[in-house]
């Protein structure tokens, strides 16, 4: 669970890679609007962004640091998800409980679930990771990881700061914790407030936690790659949750190799944010101070790829769903349906193909639609005859 302070840091001009120009940074600032500070990216947002890499709208809005929740509110389509203040406080209280006494209980869970053959933790080390600014904290984390690896003892890094390059720009990420094992390997720890009831948790929530942890694993691997020899970053993360209806922690090892591979592949496919921004018309701005009409025109200037899964991951999902339905886009029916329909991109095209009014008869999708339409007609005719006989 996040602590009350900001866990992730926004991009800063000084943190941009050398190839990113000041003009590109200025362009991204223009997209936010005069005086509007950038909103920080986080691992949850990166996991959602990687899950829909074809959406240029989300890529440019997240890359420019636009507050999508405020934008959705201004468009009249506010997001319907988020964490209540009560849940936020409960989560922070549970995290503090798990990390109490120098993380003794957390290290014990790591030993039991991940490394039972190692020496049990006696007095684990918890290094001080404080530093000035996200870059300073990232450097301090890298140093602490190197020292802990060489020490060969159980070490808990509380809220370390990691960096990951996304679409050409660095994003600073802060996992709940990282555990360094006596053999020098590293494990990401994710602490969640949803309960484990009778030994099982909500699969959807566990899946979301796994995707988020996979982003941290990728960032941790970047740190490990700069050390010689490179420590092993474990692909089983430690997911810590309350047991049943108590505040007692329980943990399970979650294998995130699949999520890590998918996230890594899709992040590398993301178009560079400044390339998308350069393709936009001059004057496009997403400031919440603009009128709904101006904001609608600005948002529509960026191509989007809507899918029902966006409803659980993107603040603009309701706006994009409405627009997708207005255009009759088949993506509103889900990615699997869209894949089955091949080159048929609108509901109008699908109906025309099914009724024999358009489409190539040799196209498997068209042939399947026409066969389905014929079967439906036969079923309705048979039902009509049965009704008449009665």
C-alpha positions in Angstrom: 0.0 0.0 0.0 1.2 3.5 -0.7 2.3 5.7 2.1 0.7 9.2 2.4 3.7 10.8 0.6 3.9 10.7 -3.2 5.3 7.3 -4.1 6.1 8.0 -7.8 7.7 11.0 -9.2 6.9 13.0 -12.4 9.3 13.5 -15.2 11.7 16.5 -14.8 13.5 18.3 -17.6 16.9 17.5 -16.0 16.0 13.8 -15.8 15.3 13.4 -19.6 17.8 11.4 -21.6 20.2 13.4 -23.8 18.3 12.6 -27.0 15.1 14.2 -25.6 15.2 17.9 -26.6 14.0 20.9 -24.6 11.5 21.4 -27.4 9.9 18.0 -26.7 9.7 18.8 -23.0 8.1 22.2 -23.8 5.6 20.6 -26.0 4.5 18.2 -23.3 4.2 21.1 -20.9 2.0 22.9 -23.4 -0.3 19.8 -23.5 -0.9 20.1 -19.8 -1.7 23.8 -19.9 0.0 26.9 -18.5 1.1 26.4 -14.9 -0.3 22.9 -14.6 2.2 20.6 -12.8 2.8 17.1 -14.3 1.0 14.2 -12.6 3.3 11.4 -11.6 3.2 8.0 -13.3 3.2 4.9 -11.1 3.5 1.2 -11.5 -0.2 0.7 -11.6 -0.5 3.1 -14.5 2.4 1.6 -16.3 0.9 -1.9 -16.0 -2.4 -0.5 -17.4 -0.5 1.3 -20.2 1.4 -1.8 -21.1 -1.8 -3.8 -21.2 -3.1 -1.5 -24.0 0.0 -0.4 -25.9 -1.9 0.6 -29.0 -3.7 3.4 -27.2 -1.9 6.6 -28.3 -4.3 8.7 -26.2 -3.2 7.1 -22.9 0.5 7.1 -23.9 0.6 10.9 -24.6 -1.6 11.8 -21.6 0.5 9.8 -19.2 3.7 10.8 -20.8 2.8 14.5 -20.6 1.7 14.1 -17.0 -1.9 15.1 -17.6 -4.3 14.4 -14.7 -6.7 12.1 -16.4 -9.1 12.1 -13.5 -9.5 15.9 -13.6 -9.8 15.7 -17.4 -12.5 13.1 -17.2 -14.4 15.2 -14.7 -14.2 18.3 -17.0 -15.4 16.2 -19.9 -18.5 15.2 -17.9 -17.5 11.5 -17.7 -15.8 11.1 -14.3 -14.1 7.8 -13.4 -16.0 5.5 -11.2 -13.1 3.7 -9.5 -10.5 4.6 -6.9 -9.6 3.9 -3.3 -11.7 5.4 -0.5 -9.9 7.4 2.3 -11.0 4.7 4.7 -9.4 1.9 2.6 -6.3 4.1 2.2 -5.9 4.5 5.9 -6.5 0.9 6.6 -3.9 -0.1 4.0 -1.3 2.2 5.5 -2.0 0.8 9.0 -1.6 -2.8 7.8 1.6 -1.9 6.0 3.0 -0.4 9.2 1.9 -3.5 11.1 3.8 -5.7 8.6 7.0 -3.7 8.8 7.1 -3.2 12.6 10.1 -4.1 14.6 12.5 -3.6 11.8 10.5 -5.8 9.4 11.1 -8.9 11.5 7.7 -10.4 10.6 8.0 -9.5 6.9 11.5 -11.1 6.7 10.1 -14.1 8.4 7.4 -14.4 5.8 10.0 -14.0 3.0 12.1 -16.8 4.6 9.2 -19.2 5.0 7.5 -18.6 1.6 10.6 -18.0 -0.7 13.8 -19.2 0.9 13.2 -21.8 3.6 16.7 -23.3 3.0 18.4 -20.1 4.0 19.5 -19.2 7.5 16.5 -17.8 9.3 16.6 -14.0 9.7 17.7 -13.0 13.2 18.3 -9.2 13.0 17.7 -8.1 9.5 19.2 -4.8 8.3 17.0 -1.9 7.3 19.2 0.7 5.6 18.4 4.4 5.6 17.3 5.3 2.0 16.6 9.0 2.5 18.2 11.4 0.0 17.3 14.6 -1.8 15.0 14.3 -4.7 14.0 11.1 -6.7 17.4 10.9 -8.5 19.2 11.0 -5.1 16.9 8.4 -3.7 17.4 6.2 -6.7 21.1 6.4 -6.4 20.9 5.7 -2.6 18.7 2.7 -3.3 21.2 1.3 -5.8 24.1 1.8 -3.3 22.1 0.1 -0.5 21.2 -2.9 -2.8 24.9 -3.3 -3.7 26.0 -3.2 -0.1 23.3 -5.6 1.0 24.2 -8.0 -1.7 27.8 -8.0 -0.6 26.9 -8.3 3.1 25.2 -11.7 2.6 22.5 -11.2 5.2 18.8 -10.6 5.3 18.1 -7.0 4.4 14.8 -5.1 4.0 14.7 -2.0 1.9 11.6 0.0 2.9 10.1 2.0 0.0 13.2 2.0 -2.2 13.2 4.2 -5.3 13.7 2.6 -8.7 13.8 4.0 -12.2 12.5 2.6 -15.4 12.7 4.2 -18.9 9.3 4.3 -20.6 8.7 5.7 -24.1 12.1 7.4 -24.0 11.7 9.1 -20.6 12.6 7.9 -17.0 9.9 7.1 -14.5 10.7 6.8 -10.8 8.9 4.0 -9.0 8.6 3.1 -5.3 7.6 -0.5 -4.4 6.4 -1.3 -0.9 9.7 -3.1 -0.2 12.5 -5.1 -1.6 14.1 -8.0 0.3 17.8 -9.0 -0.2 18.4 -12.7 0.6 21.6 -14.1 2.2 22.6 -15.5 -1.2 22.4 -12.0 -2.7 19.2 -12.4 -4.7 16.5 -9.7 -4.6 12.7 -10.1 -4.1 9.9 -7.5 -4.7 7.4 -7.2 -1.9 3.9 -6.0 -2.6 1.6 -5.3 0.4 -2.1 -5.2 -0.2 -5.1 -4.7 2.1 -7.5 -7.1 0.4 -8.0 -10.2 2.5 -7.0 -13.8 2.0 -10.1 -15.8 3.0 -9.7 -19.5 3.7 -6.4 -19.5 1.9 -7.5 -17.8 -1.3 -7.9 -14.2 -2.5 -9.8 -12.4 -5.2 -8.1 -13.6 -8.5 -8.7 -10.3 -10.2 -6.9 -8.4 -7.4 -4.1 -10.9 -7.3 -3.7 -10.5 -11.0 -3.6 -6.7 -10.8 -1.0 -7.0 -8.0 1.1 -9.4 -10.1 1.1 -7.0 -13.1 2.1 -4.1 -10.9 4.9 -6.1 -9.3 6.1 -7.1 -12.7 6.9 -3.4 -13.4 8.9 -3.3 -10.2 10.8 -6.4 -11.2 11.7 -4.9 -14.5 13.0 -1.7 -12.8 15.0 -3.8 -10.3 16.5 -5.8 -13.1 17.9 -2.5 -14.5 19.6 -1.9 -11.3 21.0 -5.4 -11.1 22.3 -5.2 -14.7 24.7 -2.3 -13.7 26.4 -4.5 -11.0 29.2 -7.0 -11.7 28.3 -9.7 -11.2 24.6 -9.0 -11.6 22.5 -10.3 -8.7 19.6 -12.5 -9.4 16.2 -10.8 -9.3 13.7 -13.4 -8.3 10.6 -13.7 -10.5 8.5 -14.9 -7.6 7.3 -11.8 -5.6 6.0 -11.8 -2.1 2.4 -10.8 -1.9 1.4 -9.9 1.7 -2.3 -9.5 2.7 -4.4 -9.7 5.8 -5.5 -13.2 6.8 -9.3 -13.7 6.9 -10.9 -10.8 8.7 -8.0 -10.0 11.0 -5.1 -7.6 10.7 -2.6 -10.5 10.9 -0.4 -10.8 7.8 -0.1 -13.8 5.6 1.9 -14.1 2.4 2.2 -16.1 -0.8 4.8 -16.3 -3.5 3.4 -15.2 -6.8 5.2 -16.1 -10.0 5.2 -13.0 -12.3 7.4 -14.3 -15.2 4.5 -14.2 -17.6 3.4 -10.7 -16.5 7.0 -9.5 -16.6 7.6 -10.9 -20.2 4.3 -9.3 -21.4 5.0 -6.0 -19.8 8.6 -5.8 -21.1 7.5 -6.7 -24.6 4.7 -4.2 -24.7 6.6 -1.3 -23.1 9.3 -1.6 -25.8 6.6 -1.3 -28.4 5.3 2.0 -27.0 5.7 4.9 -29.4 7.9 7.6 -28.0 5.7 10.2 -26.3 7.3 13.2 -28.1 6.7 11.5 -31.5 2.9 11.3 -30.7 2.9 14.9 -29.4 4.7 16.2 -32.5 1.9 14.7 -34.6 -0.8 16.6 -32.8 -2.2 19.8 -34.3 -0.7 23.0 -32.9 -2.6 24.5 -29.9 -3.9 21.2 -28.6 -4.1 21.5 -24.8 -5.7 19.3 -22.1 -6.0 21.9 -19.3 -9.1 21.4 -17.1 -9.7 25.1 -17.3 -10.8 24.8 -20.9 -14.4 24.4 -21.9 -15.8 20.8 -22.4 -16.1 21.5 -26.2 -12.4 22.5 -26.4 -11.3 19.5 -24.3 -13.4 17.1 -26.3 -11.8 18.3 -29.5 -8.3 18.0 -27.9 -8.9 14.5 -26.7 -10.4 13.4 -30.0 -7.2 14.7 -31.7 -5.3 11.8 -30.1 -6.2 8.3 -31.4 -7.5 5.9 -28.8 -7.9 2.1 -28.7 -10.8 1.4 -26.3 -11.6 -2.0 -24.9 -13.9 -3.0 -22.0 -10.8 -3.7 -19.9 -10.1 0.0 -19.8 -13.0 0.5 -17.4 -10.9 -1.0 -14.6 -7.7 0.8 -15.4 -8.2 4.2 -17.1 -9.9 7.4 -15.8 -11.0 8.3 -19.4 -12.7 4.9 -20.0 -16.3 6.2 -19.8 -15.6 9.0 -22.3 -13.8 6.6 -24.7 -16.5 4.0 -24.4 -19.2 6.6 -25.3 -17.2 7.7 -28.4 -16.4 4.1 -29.4 -20.1 3.2 -29.3 -21.1 6.3 -31.2 -18.7 5.3 -34.0 -19.9 1.7 -33.8 -16.4 0.4 -33.2 -16.2 -3.3 -32.6 -13.5 -2.7 -30.0 -16.3 -1.8 -27.6 -17.2 -5.5 -27.7 -13.9 -6.7 -26.4 -10.5 -7.6 -27.8 -11.3 -11.2 -28.5 -14.4 -10.2 -30.6 -12.3 -7.6 -32.4 -9.7 -10.2 -33.2 -12.3 -12.7 -34.5 -13.8 -10.1 -36.9 -10.6 -9.5 -38.8 -10.8 -6.4 -41.0 -14.4 -5.6 -40.0 -13.9 -2.6 -37.8 -17.5 -1.3 -37.2 -20.8 -2.9 -36.2 -22.3 -1.5 -39.4 -19.7 -3.5 -41.4 -20.4 -6.6 -39.4 -24.1 -6.4 -40.0 -23.7 -5.8 -43.7 -21.4 -8.7 -44.0 -23.7 -11.0 -42.1 -26.7 -10.0 -44.3 -24.7 -10.5 -47.5 -24.7 -6.8 -48.4 -20.9 -6.4 -48.2 -17.7 -8.2 -47.5 -15.6 -10.8 -49.3 -17.3 -14.3 -49.2 -13.8 -15.9 -49.0 -13.0 -14.0 -45.8 -13.3 -16.5 -42.9 -14.9 -13.8 -40.7 -17.5 -12.9 -43.3 -18.3 -16.6 -44.0 -18.7 -17.2 -40.2 -21.0 -14.3 -39.9 -23.2 -15.3 -42.8 -23.4 -18.9 -41.5 -24.4 -17.6 -38.0 -27.0 -15.3 -39.6 -28.4 -18.3 -41.6 -28.6 -20.4 -38.4 -30.3 -17.7 -36.6 -32.9 -17.2 -39.3 -33.6 -21.0 -39.4 -34.0 -21.0 -35.6 -36.5 -18.1 -35.7 -38.4 -19.7 -38.5 -38.7 -23.0 -36.6 -39.8 -21.2 -33.5 -42.4 -19.3 -35.5 -43.8 -22.6 -36.9 -44.0 -24.1 -33.5 -45.9 -21.1 -32.1 -48.4 -21.4 -35.0 -49.0 -25.1 -34.3 -49.8 -24.4 -30.7 
